[in-house]
Amino acid sequence: MNEPDLLQALENDIIAGAAIDVFETEPLPADSPLWDVGDEKLLLTAHNADYTESYFRLGWDVWAANLRAHLLGEPLVTPVDKAAGY
């Protein structure tokens, strides 16, 4: 996402509003101008917009798949890539 362009679009009423869950730097820095846009134009969530009714069931499904892969000596379905930063 291009945060400066989003900020400009919101401030100049090019778009009426936005909801964002992912930021260039996470967590969103305290000095980010996005914090000053206002709730009426911008909804910020803490990278948890996927918190839905099925969130925990899906999470346990992934956990079980990783456990099964680990026990079988297979690659995990959600590997950590330290070089990529996640």
Beta strands, then each sheet from edge to edge (+ up, - down):
strand 1: 18-20
strand 2: 42-44
sheet 1: 1+ 2+
end
